[in-house]
Amino acid sequence: MRYRVASFSMCALAFLSVHPATASECVYGGNVLGVSRVLHVDTSDGPQFGTLQYEQTLDLEPNEVVLTFDDGPHPYTTQRVLEALAKECVKATFFPVGAHAERHPEILQSIADEGHTIGAHTWSHRNIRRLSKAHAAKQIERGFRAVSAAVDIQIAPFFRFPGLNDSKAMSTYAGRQGYAVFSIDVNSDDWRGIGPRTIIRRTMARLKRQKGGIILFHDTKYATAAALPAFLKLLKRDGYRIVHIVPKQTYDSLLSAKAGRPEAATLADLAGPGKPESNNKVRTVQR
Ligand SMILES: [Zn+2]
């Protein structure tokens, strides 16, 4: 089943001038990959996206691709990733680690300035399954707070579990908080220490098999930064189209709503002995 979300064509968005991801902003000429359309994601019922782990993914057409980058910002590689995306007028979604955002707020602000979507990926990239529920919730919330504080835009209530290591309890928690949980449809394997050519070959093969979907990259990897220019050219050559996902609600709007809603999930709900939880049904990916 595919989760239904509203979408608008790039033409409509360009006309309304409501989003920065318009083709007119591209300064690199016409022969670029560009953004095909913007997909507005409603997080209000705590959806989970990505066929690697969940039954549903984003409402994508065949050969539509959503680029995601985890674990940054990184002082050497994130800027190279941003340059590669800018040269093709492409917008992506970043899932930064809170501690990295606090250390390099200027890099995270560059991501925001480029018009990319920014979610969160916990405070320090701990394996949620090995933490008590209260500790896991603190990791999630501190991550969101740190990322939000590092940039002057309102970030998305989009969350990705480190290593994709979700748990039933924390997935429920994230859903009650109004966060959308993002797994993946296509793995690039860039966290395995492979080179740019192998990243490109594996990702293109999997994209072909899956007919598009959410791709997992890491903007902390040199090989990924090196692979990206050629990879984006191949996407264009092979007819893939980039979808930029943006949230219907912002992280800040959820915080404001929770302030007047005492029944919302809070850390207090999760206090207590709360054993670490495992979920063996889910494939484990390192990052
Ligand atoms: Zn990660």
Boltz pocket constraint, residues with backbone or C-beta under 6 A from the ligand:
constraints:
  - pocket:
      binder: B
      contacts: [[A, 70], [A, 71], [A, 121], [A, 125], [A, 161], [A, 162], [A, 163], [A, 286], [A, 287]]
      max_distance: 6.0
